């Protein structure tokens, strides 16, 4: 049985149709989430719901159990839904579960080939050794000026808008696409090709089928999959742009530009000394774009929505920005001092993890707490469930950034909060994305408040990534940054600490 009123939260205003907050406190704001089944739905219905919106296929019990065993057609499925179970699958026994699921490989292989995100074994290990240093925290200071520069362009454009209303999801997608294009491809090529690549990736996400029935029916992986013409057109379009950019670097036309593409082309296999071939460079560039654009854009869009509905959070966010920055632009050395800004973003990632399901395939038989997990099983860590688990979080459906403030005794355990995955396969670009989100939010929130347009329904939907369905139309209101205290002077760039700017080590 499904609750009669979709998207209505208990003991709170209807979060699907909520409008201006009008003094609402954090204690009564529950952001929108799909209704939950009273009992597990039938397999066929779960599949149909998952194809439409992965978030709608869960029963209420899924937010309480710690480990679940079931079956989808011929495929055994296990859900790791506690810190111990997550640690078992993604850390202690990572070698047994390192392969991404057939569903994930099916959905992304046409676009990213053997790219880092879906490769495994020796290919994954070799690529990880090449890609990780390129986006390592020690190099973040090189990317920060591009991030702030691009956010300033968005700020100036917003100031001129008439009427002052935007689709924030589209705006954040444009902003993060510009940033990732300029860092991957270089400033000039990034500007030239950002729109084309964004449109191609958006088309691909719209037309690709997330469910691989060949795998769910238990059929062999070697059976060929059929991709429709719309998928092939999207892939051809994206690959043509990437190949052209790569060729311009290979011919040394852009040798003087600092870019990720240039570093990928210069990189060498640590064992053989061989460079990556052009196809491998293209695949890794596509992975970095996908990971650095869509996920950060969705996080920023959700953040604007959540802050607009929580006056206490908005006031504290602005107070911190005014105190630390005093109206100037943020730098990478400000990151450790923007602790509440960080907490707001981390709480957003908890409620709306950009990739709400992390599927793996068992490469060999394993046993967890007496339950046998046969080779070939689908093993899931589901941040959408884990981050709202009633045994792990106080008021799990509420928006409470203080959970992530330094020194909070209620801070989550390491394996209870996994917006970037965890273990050896944790996102290589995690620090890049976190820095990007903080710098963009700090730049824009100093100058603007955003307000949800009246009557807008907010519905979370997942197709590869989690986003507000139909966009997020909001009204822009200018604000003046105030110097509440003596602003902290921008420190020298060489003062950057060596850990992750969000404290992840």
N, C-alpha and C positions, 0 to 999 in steps of 0.2 A: 504493500500500500504506500502511495506517495502522498505527502502532505498536500492539501488542496490548494494552498496559496503558494505558488513558486516564489522562491527568493525571499520569503519572509522569515526573519530570525526571531527566536523566542525572546520575549521581554525587551523588545527594542522596536523602534520605528522600522517600517519596511525598508530594508537597505537597498532594494532594487530600484525604488522610486524616490529615494531620499533627495531632498533639495537643500537649500541653504541651511546651515546648522543652527542659526539663531540661538546661540548660547548653550548648545548641547555639551555635556561633559563626556569625558572618555568612558565613564562607567556605563553609558547607555548607547554607545555607537558600535554596532556590529556591521562591518562591511559585508557586501553581498557575497553570497555563496549559493550554489544550487541546493535544492531540497535533497534530503537523504532518504533512501528507502528504509522502511521499517524492517524489511526482511530482504535477504539477498535476491536480486532479480534473476530470472532464468538466464541461462547462458546466451541464448539467441538475442534476448533483449539487451543484455549487457554489451554484446557486440555491436548492436545497432546504436545504442546510446554512445558507446565509445567512439564509433566512427563519426558521429555528429559532434560530440563534445565529451572528451575523456572525463571531465569533472563530474558529469551527471550519472555515472555508472556505479556509484558507491552507496552501500547501505550504511546506516547509522553505526552499526557494530564495528565497521572498519576504522572508526576513530577511537576505538577502545582496545582492540586485540593487538597482541604483540607479534604474532607469527601466524600465518594462515596458509593452509594447503588446499588446493582445489584443482580444477581442470577446465580448460577451454578446448572443447572438442577433444582432439587426441593429445593435446599438449598439457603436461602437468605444470601448474603455476603455483609459485610460492611467493608470499608477500612478507618481506622483512620490515617489521613495523615497530621496532624498539631499538634503542641504542645498541644493545647486545647483539641483536640480529643483524643490524647494519654493519657493525664492526666485524662480525663473522664473515659476511658475504663480501664486503668491499675492502677489508683490510687483512684480517687473519687468513682468509682463504681466497684472497684476490686472484691467485693463479688459477683457481678452479672456476672463477666467475668473471674473468677479465673480458670475455668476449661480449660485445654489445648484442642485444637480441636480434633475431632474424627480422623482426618487425622494424627495428631501428635501422638496420643495414638496408633493408628493402626500401625504406622511405628516403634514405640519404645517399645511397651508393651512386645513383645516376648523376648526382650533382657533385659529390666530393670524392668519388672513387675510393682509393685506399687512404684517404686523409686521416689525420690523427684521431678524429672523433669516433670513427667506427672501425679502425684497424685494430689488430691485436698481434700477439706474438712478437717475433723479431721486427716486423715492419713497425709496429707501434713503438717498441723500445728505441729503435734507431731514429724515428721521426721525433719522438719526445725529446731525445738528447739534442736534436737540432733546433726545434721550435721553442722549447722552454726558455733557453737563455735569451732569445730574441725579445720575449715579452716579460722577462724577469723583473722583479721589483727594483733591482739595482739600476734598471734602465728607464724607470718610470719618469724621471725628471726630464728625459729627452722628449717624451710624448706630451707632458703637461702643457707646454705653451700652445701646441696645436689644439688641444682640448679647450682651453680657455679662449683662445682666439676665435674658434668656431662658435662657442657659446655666446661670445660678445656679438658676433654677426647676427645670431638669432635674437639676442636682446634688442639690438638696434632696429631690427625688422619688426619685432613685436611693438616697439614704441611708436611705429608709424602706421600700424594697422587701423583701418577704419572700415567697418565697425571692429572694435577690439574683441573679436571672438575667433577661437581657433579649435581645430581638432587636435587635442594635445597628443594623442597617440601618433597621428601623422607628423606633427611637429617634432616630437622626440625621435621618431624614426628618421626624419630628414637630418636632424642634428647629429645623431649618433652615426648615421651613414656617412655624413661628411667627415666626421672625425676619423672613423675607421678607414675610409678611403684615403684620406690624406696621410694617415700614419702607415698604411700598408703600401700605397702606391706612390706616395710623395705628394706634396701640396698641390702642384699644378694638375697632375693626372687625376688626383682625387677629386678636385673641383670639376674636371671635365666629365668624369664618368660616374659620379655618385648616383645621379638620378636613374641612369640606365641600369646599373647593377641593382639598386633597390627595387625597381619595378620588376626586374627579372626574378629576384628572390621572392618577392611578394606573390608573383604569379605561380611560382613553383610551390610555395606553401599552400596556395589555394587549390591547386589541381592534384597534388600527390595524395595517394591513398595511404593512410597511416597503418592500416591493418593488412598483414600479409597472410592471406588465408592458406597459402601453401604450407606455411610453417604451423599455423594453428591446427591444420588437419593432420599434422604429423608426417607430411610428405618430405622427401629428401631435399636438402638445401640446394643440390646441384640442378634441380628442375628449373628451367628458365622462367623468368617473370616477364610479364608483358606490361610495358609502360605506354600509355596512350600518347597520341600526337601532341596534346597540350603539354604534357610533361617534357617530351623531347624538344619541343619548341623553346620552352623556358630554359632548359639545359643548354641548348645550342646558343641561345642569346647570351647567357652568362659566360659560357666558355669562350665565345668569340671575343668578348671584351677583355677577359682576363688574359687570353693568349696574346692579344695585341699589346697589352701593357707589358707583359713579360718579355715579348720580343723587343720592345723599345729599350728595355734594360739590358737584354742580352747583346744588343747591337751597340751598347754603351751610349745611347742617345741621352740617357738619364743618369749617367755614372756619377754625377756630382750631387744628386739628390739623396738625402737620408730617408730610407724607407724600409719597411719589412720585406718587400719583394727583393730589394737589393741585397739584403742580408741573407734571405733564403737562397738566392742565386750564388752568393759567395760562400755559403756554408758547405762543409765537407763532412762526410761520414767519418766518425771517429775511428772506425775499424779499418775501412778501406781507403779513406782519403778521397773517395769519389764524390762529385757534386750531385745534387738532386737533378733528375731529368726534368724537362719542362712540364710534363704532365704532373709530376709530384709537386713541383712548385705551385702549379695552378690549384691542385687539390688542397694544399695547405693554406694557400691564400683564401680559397673559398671557405675553408673551415674557420679561419680567423675572422673573416667578414661575418659569417653566420653567427659565430659565438659573440663577437664584439659589437654587433649592430642590433640585432633583434632583441637579445636578452636585456641589454642595457636600456634600450628604448622602452620596452614594456615596463621595466622596473621604474623608470622615471615617470612614465604616464600614470602608473598606479600610485606613485608617491604624490603627485600633484592632486589626484583625486582624494586620497586619504587625508592629506594635510588640509584640503579645503573643507572637509567634513569634521575636523577636530580642532576647534579654535585654540584649545590649550596647547596643542602640539605646534600649531602655526605660530603662536606668540613666542614660544620658547625657541623655535627654529630661527625666527627673525631676530630675537634678542641675541642669540649666539653669533649669528652672522654679523650683526651690527657691532658686537663687542670685539670679536676677533679681527674682522676685516675693516670696520669703520668706513665702508663705502669703496674701498679699493678692490681690485680684482684678486681672487685667490691665487696662491701659488702652491706648489707641491709641499712646501715646508709648513703650510697651514694645516695640512691634513690631520696631524696628531691633535690639534687644538679644536677641531670641529667634531667633538665627540657626540653631541646631540644630533647633528646633521647625519653622522654615520649611523646612529641608533635608529633614526627615522627610516633610513634606507634599509637597514638590516631587518627591521620589523616589517617593512613592505615586502622584502624578499621572503620572509617567513610566511606571510599571508598569501602572497601571490608569487611563488617560485617560478621563474621564467620557464624552466623545464620541469614540470610537475611529476614526471615519471622517469625513473632511471632503470631501464630494463637490461638484464644480462642473461646470458645463456650458460648453463652448467656444462663445462668441458669434461667433467668426470663425476663419478658418484661421490656424494658427500653426505654427511649426517649432521643435523643440527638438533640438539636437545632430544635425541631419540627418533627424530623424523628423518627418513631417508629421502634425499634429493637426488633422483636419478640423472645420469648424463643426458643432456638435451633438454632438461627442464627450463622453463622460463622463470627467472628469479627477479623479483621487482623490489626496488626501494622506491617508495612513492612519497616525495616531499609534501605533496598535497595532503596526504594523510598524516604523515609523521609530524609535520609542523603544526597540525591542529589536533594532535593527540591529547585526549582528555587526561591521561595519566602523566603526561610530560609537561603540560603547560597550564598555568592558572589563567582562566578565562581565554581559552585557546582561540576563539573566534573574534576576540576584541583586538583593536588596534592600540597597543601599549608600547611605545618605543622605549620606555624606561627599562624594559627587560634587558636591553643591550647596553645600558650605560655601565661604564667601568665601576667595578666594586659591587654590582648588584648581586646579592646572594642567590637570586632566582635565575641567574643566567643559565642558558641551556648547556647541557653536556655536549661534548665534541661530536658525538654521533647522533644527536637528536636534531641537529640543524645542519642541513646539507644542500643549500641552494646551488652550490657549485660542485656537487658530488663530494666524495671524500676518498681517502686512501691513495694508492699510487695513480689512479686515474682522475684525481681531482683536476678541475679545469686549469690548464696551463696559463690561461689569460685572466684568472680570477682577480689578481691585483690590478691589472689594466682596467677591467670593467668597473671595479669598485672605485678606483681613483677617478675614472671618467664620470661616474655618477655623482660623486661628491662635488667635483669641480663644476660640473654643469648646473647642478642644483644650487650651489652656492652663488654662482654668477647670476643666474636668473632670478632666484628668490630674493636677492637683495633689492631688485627693482620692481618685482610684480607679486601680486596675489592672484590666484586663479579661483574662479567660482563656477560651479556646475550650472549649466543652463537649465532653467526650470523645466520640470517634466521629463527629464532624461532618465531612461532606464539604464542601469549599469548591470551588465551581465558578463561574468567571467566565462571565457570559452577557451578551450585548448585545441589548437591544431599545430602540432609540433611544439609551439610555445604558447604560453598563457597570456591572453590579452583581453581587453574589454571589447565585446562584440560590437561591431559597427562604429568603432572609434569612441572618442571621448570629447564631446564638444564643451568647451569651457570659455568663460568670459575673462578677459584680462583686465586687471585693475592695477594701475601703477602705485608704487609706494616709494617713499624716500628712505634710503638707508640712513640710520641714525648712529651717531658715535656715542654709544651709551657709556663706554669707558675709554680710556686711552687705548686706541687700537694697537694690537701687537704688531710690531714692525716686521715686515717680510724678511725672514732670515735668508742667509746666503744659501744658494742652491746646494752647495757641498755639505750642508748640514742635514741632508735627508737621511733619516735613519734607514737601517738596512732591512728591517722587517716589513711585513705587509702593512700598508697604511691604515688598515682597519683592524689591526691587532691579531691577525690570524697566524702570525709567525713566519 
